[in-house]
Every structure is written in structure tokens, then in C-alpha cells.
Amino acid sequence: MSQGYAGTDLISFQYFFGVVEDRQDPLKMGRVRVRAFGVHTEDRSKIPTESLPWATPIMPYTSASISGIGESPTGPVEGTWVFGFFVDGKQLQQPMIMGTLAGAPEAYNDLGFNDPNKVYPKIEIPGESDVNRLARGDAIRASTIEAPSVRAGENILAHKKKHRVLKIPKAGPPGVESDPGKKDGEASTIKDGPPPGYNSETYYSRRTWNEPNPRYGGQEEGEKSNRAYQKFMFGEESIYPLNHVKVTESGHVFEVDDSPNAERIAQYHAAGTFYEIQPNGTRVTKVVGDDYEMIMHDKNMVVKGNVSITVQGSDVRLLVQADGDSGPGAKGGNMFIETDGDLNLNVRGDMTTKVGGTVYEEYLSHHATNITKDQSLIVNGDRLETIIGDHVEDIRGYYNQVIGKDEIVMVQENSIKTTDGTSDTTTILNHTVITDNNFSVLATSNVNIQTDAHFRANTILTFDVNATGNIELTTPETVDIDGASEVDIDGGTINLN
């Protein structure tokens, strides 16, 4: 074996324990400078940190460590205890690191074998284990966990509890207690009570929900259950050594907890955003900043229970967009809403609806509309009403009707229009009234009918117009009034022009 063969040095490995003093590798290969016990002096004035050789980390077999594949070879901080060996044997110039060691530091000193930046170790309790309190289990229940900690990630439980969101209101049907002027349990004026099987007090009451407790779920004391119930349902917190924790310097936390009755998976960002899968399978996701989700294909979701979405202090915008131009060849853009039960819509402000196409409405049962103020209806084209049963209009004030084009009213039974004031009907073109039975207009003042073309009224039985004032019908063409039984026009002055 020749003297230049590299394997001769590998025969005589020199193992060492040491402390990381520098991790700012200029080549960014994960190397660190280590002061090795028994090799380097404790006095930095004799061997300064910048004179220490760079030590190469040995990565696990599951990491490829080539072409950016695998885990990054970073992790140890200044002050970390490591174990390794010198590849070049007694020359002691080519160290490699096999792993790190956790300890229980008592204090920091200014000598060697410590972090020269005086950042690590972070000591709150002298002699406390370097293992994170989240992984130690019993330690996270200590009172110190409620206070800010200088050790990264250990106070996330206190942070989650402190910022837990409670009493988030749910949407309710019209008539809930939050409506101005309505009492708890009072229904809308167009609907008499809740659906069958529902209690009016609970149906119209505002309901809320709470963010689940962190780690073990359940409710806080004073809510539906107490701590004893939480222990019974979810067990205690983590049990050492079953909670596998990874914590970064800034406080990002990753937990995989195998503790009996407390099995969890959790990720926590130092800003407070986290998600957690709790022991009973409940998933809690909390985002303290904006949330963006992009799905480039279909999304399917099934919910077996209730869905409650509450937007506080902002708007909701829903756009269903066609694929491409909105012409004949466009795909998509449709929206389907289907419910087997009731649909409740409670709008406390204005409601604007604009439809570019035709509107089709079909009511298979009773249709009730209650308007507490004015109603305005503009029909620029034809208007056709077909009423199978009786048609009754009770008008308490002045009645004025202007029709831009033809109006056809078809009534298969009786039509009665009553007004306490003046009744004016102005038809720009034709006005036709067809009924199988009676047609009646009753007014306590005047009745004025004016058309620019024909006026036709055809009934099987009676055509009756009554007014205490004048009755005026003005038309330049034919006036056709047919009543198979009787035509009765009564008024102080009857003027047919």
C-alpha cells in the first residue's frame, strides 16, 4: 500500500466532542467551525474561532444531499454540542460531524466551548434540559409556560389560549334577535313561525360557536364542559418521550404527538398561524394573515354536518366566470343552488338584482310578499298576467297606472279593484280585460281611463265601474264593452270620448 493512498488515514479515525462556534459557511454547504475537546485550546486568544477548520455534516441516508435534493444540511446553532471524527486521522484538519447532543446547561461563560455571540444556550432554569418543553410533556403544564419564554416555541400553548376566538355568531332566518325592532323568537310578517318540528325560541335565536381549545379540544371552564371532561375525552397533554417536536430558532413548531388519548399533528408559525389535528380527528386551522387558495381543476366537498361561515367587518364577493368570452361558445358561468329544505335570505341593507336574460319563477305553493314602503314596477314590453282564482286589489290611496305598451289581464274568475282615492289608468296602446265571470272597479273618487287605441272589456257576466266622482274613458278608436249578463257604469258625470 503506497504512502499516498488516502485509505491509510481512514484507518486511524480520531473521534471528538466539540462545540459549534461559527455556522456562516461561505460555500453554504452546511459546514460549521467546531472547537474540539482535547484538540483545541479553551483560550480563544490562542486559537480564535476563525482559525478553526470547517466541519462537514453527515446527512441521514433518507436525504440525497445532491443537486438540491433532500434536507438542507443546516440545523446546529452556535453553542451546539456535536460528536464527530477527523477524516485525516492525527492531522486533525478535516472534521466531520455525525450528530448533536442535548444537555442541561447550568450557566454561560466567556471562555471557549461556548457561543462566541452569547446567544446560546438560552437558560431560564439552570440545569433545565435542552429538550423542548413541548416534547417533555410535564414541563408544559408548569406556570412558566403562561409567561413569555426566551426558548423558542415553548409558549405556543399560552398564545393559542390567549388569542382563542369565542362566540362567533352564526347566520339565522329573518326574525332573529339581532334584527332591529324584532324581539327574540319573533318571525317575519309574511311567515307564521318556524318550519314544522322546530322550536320558535331556538329557531329564531342567534347561535354562536367557539374556536376549539388547543391540544385537547373540548371547552373552557364555564362553557359546556369542564377540565375533568377534557381529561376523560382527550387525556392529558403530551407524555415524554411520545411527542416528537421540531422547533426552529424563530419559533416555528412541528409536532407529531403519539401520547395515548392525546394523539395530535400540529404546525405552528411564529406569527400565530397554525393548524392542528386533535385526538378526536377535529382539525383546527387558524390564519392570522390573508389566506389564498388556488385550485386549477375541480374541487369537491362533502359535509355531513352543518356549515357556518361568518364574515366580520368586510365583504363577500362570488364570481362565476365563463371560460373565455361570454358568447355562444363560452363554457361554464352557470350557478346552481339546490336545497331540500327552506331557503332564508335576510338582507338588512339594499338588495340589487340585475338579470341579463329571461327570469323564470315557479311557485308550487303559497307566495306572500309584504312591502312596508313604496313599490315601483317598470315594464318596457308586454305584460301578461294569468290568474286562475280570484283577483283582489285593495288600494287605500291614490291609484295611478301607466302602461307603456299593451296590457292583457286574464282572470278566470272574479276581478275586484278597490281604491279610496282616484283611479287613473293610462294605456299608451291597447288595453284589454278578459274575464270568465265578473270585472269590478270601485272608487270613492274619480275613475279615469285613457288609451291611444282600442279599449276592450269582455266578460261572461258583469262589467261594473262605480265611482262617487267622475268616470272618464278617452280613446280615439273603438270602445268595446261586452257583458253577457249586465254592463253597469255609474257616476256623477260619465264622459265617453
PATOR-866387 format. One record per residue (C-alpha): x, y, z; residue number from 1. Coordinates in Angstrom, 1 decimal. Example, Ala and Ser with C-alpha at 12.3 -4.5 7.8 and 13.67 -1.06 7.14 Angstrom:
BEGIN
12.3 -4.5 7.8 1
13.7 -1.1 7.1 2
***
This chain:
BEGIN
0.0 0.0 0.0 1
1.6 3.3 -1.1 2
2.1 6.1 1.3 3
-0.1 8.5 -0.8 4
-3.2 6.2 -0.6 5
-6.0 8.1 1.3 6
-7.2 5.0 3.0 7
-4.2 4.9 5.3 8
-5.7 8.0 7.1 9
-9.1 6.4 7.4 10
-7.7 3.5 9.4 11
-7.0 5.8 12.3 12
-10.1 7.9 12.8 13
-9.9 10.5 15.6 14
-13.2 10.9 17.3 15
-14.1 14.1 19.2 16
-16.7 16.0 21.1 17
-16.9 19.8 20.5 18
-19.0 23.0 20.4 19
-20.1 24.9 17.3 20
-18.7 28.4 17.2 21
-19.5 29.5 13.6 22
-22.1 28.4 11.0 23
-21.6 31.1 8.4 24
-20.2 28.8 5.8 25
-19.0 30.9 2.8 26
-19.7 27.9 0.5 27
-23.2 27.4 2.0 28
-22.7 23.7 2.3 29
-23.8 23.4 5.9 30
-20.3 23.3 7.3 31
-19.6 24.7 10.8 32
-16.5 25.6 12.8 33
-16.1 23.3 15.9 34
-13.8 23.7 18.9 35
-13.0 20.1 19.7 36
-12.2 19.0 23.3 37
-8.6 17.8 23.7 38
-7.7 19.1 20.3 39
-8.2 22.9 20.5 40
-7.5 25.1 23.5 41
-10.2 26.8 25.5 42
-8.5 30.1 25.2 43
-9.8 31.9 22.0 44
-6.8 34.3 22.1 45
-4.6 31.3 21.2 46
-6.9 29.6 18.7 47
-9.5 32.1 17.6 48
-12.8 30.9 16.0 49
-11.8 31.9 12.5 50
-8.8 29.6 12.7 51
-10.9 26.5 13.4 52
-11.3 24.1 10.4 53
-14.7 23.8 8.7 54
-16.5 20.6 9.7 55
-18.7 18.8 7.2 56
-22.1 17.4 8.4 57
-23.0 13.8 7.7 58
-26.6 13.7 6.4 59
-29.1 10.8 7.1 60
-29.5 8.0 4.5 61
-33.0 9.3 3.6 62
-31.5 12.6 2.3 63
-29.9 12.5 -1.2 64
-27.8 15.6 -0.5 65
-27.1 16.1 -4.2 66
-28.4 18.6 -6.7 67
-30.6 20.3 -4.1 68
-32.5 17.0 -3.3 69
-33.1 16.0 0.3 70
-33.0 18.0 3.5 71
-30.8 21.1 3.8 72
-27.6 20.4 5.8 73
-28.4 23.1 8.4 74
-29.6 22.9 11.9 75
-26.9 23.3 14.6 76
-26.5 26.8 16.1 77
-23.5 28.4 17.8 78
-23.1 26.7 21.1 79
-24.5 23.3 19.9 80
-22.6 20.2 21.3 81
-21.6 17.9 18.5 82
-19.9 14.5 18.0 83
-17.7 13.6 15.1 84
-14.4 12.5 13.8 85
-11.3 13.7 11.9 86
-11.1 12.0 8.4 87
-7.4 12.8 8.2 88
-6.6 11.0 11.5 89
-3.9 12.6 13.5 90
-3.5 15.6 11.3 91
-6.9 16.8 12.8 92
-7.7 19.2 9.9 93
-10.7 17.6 8.2 94
-13.5 17.1 10.8 95
-16.9 15.6 10.0 96
-20.0 15.8 12.3 97
-22.1 12.7 13.0 98
-24.7 14.3 15.3 99
-25.6 16.7 18.0 100
-26.0 16.3 21.8 101
-28.7 17.7 24.1 102
-27.6 18.7 27.6 103
-28.7 20.6 30.7 104
-26.5 23.8 30.8 105
-26.0 25.5 34.2 106
-24.6 28.8 33.0 107
-22.8 30.6 30.2 108
-19.1 31.6 30.4 109
-16.9 33.7 28.2 110
-14.3 31.0 27.6 111
-14.1 28.7 24.7 112
-16.6 25.8 24.1 113
-19.5 28.3 24.1 114
-21.3 30.5 21.6 115
-19.0 33.5 21.0 116
-22.1 35.6 20.1 117
-23.5 34.9 23.6 118
-27.0 33.9 22.2 119
-27.0 30.2 23.1 120
-27.6 28.5 25.4 121
-30.8 30.3 26.5 122
-31.1 29.5 30.2 123
-34.3 30.2 32.1 124
-33.8 27.5 34.8 125
-30.2 26.4 35.4 126
-29.8 22.7 34.8 127
-33.0 22.5 32.7 128
-33.0 20.0 29.8 129
-32.2 21.3 26.3 130
-35.2 19.2 25.1 131
-38.1 21.5 24.3 132
-40.8 21.6 26.9 133
-43.4 20.6 24.3 134
-41.7 17.3 23.9 135
-41.1 16.8 27.7 136
-44.9 16.8 28.3 137
-45.0 17.5 32.0 138
-43.0 20.7 31.7 139
-45.6 22.5 29.5 140
-48.1 22.4 32.4 141
-45.8 24.5 34.6 142
-46.7 28.1 35.3 143
-43.8 29.3 33.3 144
-45.5 28.2 30.1 145
-48.1 31.0 30.5 146
-45.3 33.7 30.5 147
-43.2 34.7 27.6 148
-40.3 32.4 27.1 149
-36.9 33.1 25.7 150
-36.7 29.5 24.5 151
-38.2 29.2 21.0 152
-41.7 27.8 20.5 153
-42.4 26.8 24.1 154
-45.2 29.3 24.9 155
-47.4 28.5 21.8 156
-50.0 26.8 24.1 157
-50.4 30.0 26.1 158
-50.5 32.0 22.8 159
-53.3 29.8 21.4 160
-55.3 30.1 24.6 161
-54.9 33.8 24.9 162
-56.0 34.5 21.3 163
-58.7 31.9 21.1 164
-61.8 33.3 19.3 165
-65.1 32.9 21.2 166
-68.8 33.5 20.5 167
-68.6 33.7 16.7 168
-72.2 34.4 15.6 169
-74.0 32.2 13.0 170
-76.4 33.3 10.4 171
-80.1 32.9 11.2 172
-83.5 33.2 9.5 173
-85.4 36.5 9.2 174
-86.8 37.5 12.6 175
-83.6 36.7 14.7 176
-83.0 38.7 17.8 177
-80.3 40.8 16.0 178
-82.9 42.4 13.7 179
-83.8 46.0 14.8 180
-87.3 46.2 16.1 181
-87.8 42.5 16.5 182
-87.9 40.5 19.7 183
-86.3 37.2 20.3 184
-88.4 34.5 18.7 185
-90.5 36.8 16.5 186
-90.9 35.6 13.0 187
-91.3 37.5 9.8 188
-94.6 39.2 9.0 189
-95.1 37.0 5.9 190
-94.4 33.7 7.5 191
-96.1 32.3 10.6 192
-93.5 30.7 12.8 193
-90.6 28.2 12.1 194
-90.8 25.1 9.9 195
-92.6 22.1 11.4 196
-90.6 20.4 14.2 197
-88.6 23.5 15.2 198
-89.0 25.4 18.4 199
-89.6 29.1 17.8 200
-87.3 30.2 20.7 201
-84.3 28.2 19.4 202
-85.0 28.6 15.7 203
-85.0 32.4 15.8 204
-82.3 32.8 18.5 205
-78.8 33.9 17.5 206
-76.4 30.9 17.8 207
-72.6 31.1 18.2 208
-69.6 28.8 18.0 209
-66.1 28.8 19.7 210
-62.6 28.1 18.4 211
-61.8 24.7 20.0 212
-59.3 24.5 22.8 213
-55.7 23.8 21.6 214
-54.1 20.4 22.1 215
-57.1 18.6 23.7 216
-60.2 20.2 22.3 217
-63.3 20.4 24.4 218
-64.5 23.6 26.1 219
-63.0 26.1 28.6 220
-64.3 26.2 32.1 221
-67.7 27.8 32.2 222
-68.7 26.5 28.8 223
-70.4 23.3 28.0 224
-67.8 21.1 29.8 225
-65.0 21.3 32.3 226
-61.4 20.2 32.7 227
-62.5 16.8 34.0 228
-64.5 16.2 30.9 229
-61.5 17.2 28.8 230
-59.3 14.7 30.6 231
-61.9 12.0 30.1 232
-62.4 12.6 26.4 233
-58.9 13.5 25.3 234
-56.5 12.5 28.1 235
-53.7 14.7 29.4 236
-51.1 16.7 27.4 237
-48.1 15.1 25.8 238
-46.2 12.3 27.6 239
-42.5 12.1 27.3 240
-41.0 10.7 25.0 241
-44.0 10.3 22.8 242
-44.3 13.8 21.4 243
-41.9 14.3 18.5 244
-41.2 18.0 18.2 245
-39.1 20.1 15.8 246
-38.6 23.8 16.7 247
-36.7 26.4 14.7 248
-34.9 29.4 16.0 249
-37.7 31.9 15.3 250
-40.3 29.7 17.0 251
-41.9 27.7 14.2 252
-43.1 24.4 15.7 253
-43.9 21.0 14.2 254
-45.4 18.3 16.4 255
-46.3 14.7 15.9 256
-47.7 13.5 19.2 257
-48.2 9.8 19.9 258
-49.3 10.2 23.5 259
-52.2 7.9 24.4 260
-55.6 9.7 24.1 261
-53.7 12.9 23.0 262
-52.5 11.9 19.6 263
-52.1 15.1 17.5 264
-50.4 16.5 14.4 265
-49.7 20.3 14.6 266
-47.8 23.0 12.8 267
-47.4 26.5 14.3 268
-45.9 29.6 12.7 269
-44.2 32.1 14.9 270
-46.7 34.8 13.8 271
-49.6 32.8 15.3 272
-51.0 30.9 12.2 273
-51.4 27.2 12.9 274
-53.3 24.1 12.1 275
-53.8 21.1 14.4 276
-55.5 17.7 14.1 277
-56.8 16.9 17.6 278
-57.2 13.5 19.3 279
-60.8 13.0 18.1 280
-59.9 13.9 14.5 281
-61.1 17.5 14.7 282
-58.9 19.8 12.6 283
-58.4 23.4 13.6 284
-56.9 25.9 11.1 285
-56.3 29.5 12.1 286
-54.7 32.1 9.8 287
-53.8 35.4 11.4 288
-53.0 37.0 8.0 289
-54.5 36.7 4.5 290
-55.4 33.2 3.1 291
-55.1 32.3 -0.6 292
-56.1 29.0 -2.2 293
-55.8 28.3 -5.9 294
-57.3 25.1 -7.3 295
-56.6 24.7 -11.0 296
-59.2 22.0 -11.6 297
-62.4 20.7 -9.9 298
-63.0 20.8 -6.2 299
-65.5 18.5 -4.5 300
-66.5 18.8 -0.8 301
-69.0 16.8 1.3 302
-70.1 18.0 4.7 303
-72.2 15.6 6.8 304
-73.0 18.3 9.4 305
-73.8 22.0 9.4 306
-71.7 24.6 7.6 307
-71.4 28.0 9.2 308
-69.4 30.9 7.5 309
-69.2 34.2 9.3 310
-67.5 37.2 7.6 311
-66.9 40.1 10.0 312
-66.2 43.7 9.0 313
-65.8 43.0 5.3 314
-67.5 41.9 2.1 315
-68.2 38.6 0.4 316
-67.8 38.5 -3.4 317
-68.7 35.5 -5.5 318
-68.0 35.5 -9.3 319
-68.8 32.6 -11.5 320
-66.9 33.3 -14.7 321
-67.4 31.6 -18.1 322
-64.4 30.1 -19.9 323
-63.5 32.7 -22.4 324
-65.9 35.2 -23.9 325
-69.5 35.2 -22.8 326
-70.7 34.4 -26.3 327
-72.5 31.3 -27.6 328
-69.3 29.2 -27.4 329
-68.5 30.1 -23.8 330
-68.4 27.2 -21.3 331
-69.4 27.4 -17.7 332
-70.6 30.6 -15.9 333
-73.7 28.8 -14.5 334
-74.5 28.6 -10.8 335
-76.8 26.0 -9.2 336
-78.3 26.2 -5.7 337
-80.4 23.4 -4.6 338
-81.9 22.8 -1.1 339
-84.4 20.2 0.1 340
-85.5 22.5 3.0 341
-86.2 26.2 3.5 342
-84.1 29.0 2.0 343
-83.9 32.0 4.3 344
-82.5 35.3 3.0 345
-82.1 38.2 5.5 346
-80.8 41.4 3.9 347
-80.7 44.5 6.2 348
-79.5 46.9 3.6 349
-80.4 47.4 -0.1 350
-80.7 44.5 -2.5 351
-80.0 45.0 -6.2 352
-80.7 42.2 -8.7 353
-79.8 42.6 -12.4 354
-80.6 39.8 -14.9 355
-79.3 40.0 -18.5 356
-81.5 37.2 -19.7 357
-85.0 35.9 -19.0 358
-86.3 35.3 -15.5 359
-88.3 32.2 -14.8 360
-90.1 31.8 -11.5 361
-92.3 28.9 -10.4 362
-94.0 28.8 -7.0 363
-95.6 25.4 -6.3 364
-97.3 26.7 -3.1 365
-98.3 29.9 -1.4 366
-96.5 33.1 -2.4 367
-96.6 36.1 0.0 368
-94.9 39.4 -0.4 369
-95.0 42.2 2.2 370
-93.7 45.6 1.3 371
-93.7 48.1 4.1 372
-92.9 51.1 1.9 373
-93.2 52.0 -1.8 374
-93.0 49.6 -4.8 375
-92.0 50.7 -8.3 376
-92.6 48.4 -11.3 377
-91.5 49.4 -14.8 378
-92.4 47.1 -17.7 379
-91.0 48.3 -21.1 380
-92.5 45.5 -23.0 381
-95.7 43.5 -22.8 382
-97.1 42.2 -19.5 383
-99.3 39.2 -19.3 384
-101.0 38.1 -16.0 385
-103.0 34.9 -15.8 386
-104.9 34.4 -12.6 387
-106.8 31.1 -12.1 388
-108.6 32.2 -9.0 389
-110.0 35.5 -7.7 390
-108.0 38.7 -8.1 391
-108.5 41.3 -5.4 392
-106.7 44.7 -5.2 393
-107.4 46.8 -2.1 394
-105.8 50.3 -2.7 395
-106.1 52.8 0.2 396
-104.7 55.8 -1.5 397
-104.4 57.4 -5.0 398
-104.2 54.8 -7.8 399
-102.2 55.7 -10.9 400
-101.4 53.2 -13.6 401
-99.3 54.0 -16.7 402
-98.7 51.2 -19.2 403
-96.1 51.7 -21.9 404
-97.4 49.1 -24.3 405
-100.1 46.5 -24.4 406
-101.5 45.1 -21.1 407
-103.5 41.9 -21.1 408
-105.1 40.7 -17.9 409
-106.8 37.3 -17.9 410
-108.9 36.3 -15.0 411
-110.8 33.0 -15.0 412
-113.0 34.0 -12.0 413
-113.6 37.4 -10.4 414
-111.5 40.6 -10.5 415
-112.1 43.3 -8.0 416
-110.1 46.6 -7.7 417
-111.0 48.9 -4.8 418
-109.5 52.3 -4.1 419
-110.3 55.0 -1.6 420
-108.9 57.7 -3.8 421
-108.7 58.5 -7.5 422
-108.1 55.6 -10.0 423
-106.1 56.6 -13.2 424
-105.2 54.2 -15.9 425
-103.3 55.4 -18.9 426
-102.6 52.9 -21.6 427
-100.3 54.0 -24.5 428
-101.6 51.4 -26.9 429
-104.3 48.8 -26.4 430
-106.0 47.8 -23.1 431
-107.8 44.5 -22.9 432
-109.5 42.9 -20.0 433
-110.8 39.4 -20.3 434
-112.6 37.5 -17.5 435
-114.8 34.5 -17.4 436
-117.0 36.0 -14.6 437
-117.2 39.5 -13.1 438
-115.0 42.6 -13.5 439
-115.4 45.4 -11.0 440
-113.7 48.8 -10.4 441
-114.8 50.6 -7.2 442
-113.5 54.1 -6.3 443
-114.6 56.7 -3.8 444
-113.5 59.4 -6.2 445
-112.8 59.5 -9.9 446
-112.1 56.8 -12.4 447
-110.0 57.9 -15.5 448
-109.2 55.6 -18.3 449
-107.3 56.9 -21.4 450
-105.9 54.9 -24.3 451
-104.3 55.7 -27.6 452
-106.0 52.9 -29.4 453
-108.8 50.5 -28.7 454
-110.4 49.8 -25.3 455
-111.9 46.3 -24.9 456
-113.6 44.8 -21.9 457
-115.2 41.3 -22.4 458
-116.8 39.5 -19.5 459
-119.0 36.4 -19.3 460
-121.1 38.1 -16.6 461
-121.0 41.7 -15.4 462
-118.7 44.7 -16.1 463
-119.1 47.1 -13.2 464
-117.4 50.5 -12.8 465
-118.5 52.6 -9.8 466
-117.2 55.9 -8.6 467
-118.6 58.7 -6.4 468
-117.0 61.2 -8.7 469
-116.4 61.2 -12.4 470
-115.9 58.3 -14.7 471
-113.9 59.3 -17.8 472
-112.9 57.0 -20.7 473
-111.0 58.6 -23.5 474
-109.9 56.7 -26.6 475
-109.6 57.7 -30.3 476
-110.8 54.4 -31.6 477
-113.2 51.6 -30.7 478
-114.6 51.2 -27.2 479
-115.9 47.6 -26.9 480
-117.6 46.6 -23.6 481
-119.3 43.3 -23.6 482
-121.0 41.7 -20.7 483
-123.2 38.6 -21.2 484
-125.3 39.5 -18.2 485
-125.0 43.2 -17.5 486
-123.0 46.3 -18.2 487
-123.3 48.9 -15.4 488
-121.5 52.3 -15.4 489
-122.4 54.6 -12.5 490
-121.0 58.0 -11.7 491
-121.8 61.7 -11.1 492
-120.6 62.5 -14.6 493
-120.0 59.9 -17.3 494
-117.8 61.1 -20.2 495
-117.1 58.8 -23.1 496
-114.9 60.5 -25.8 497
***
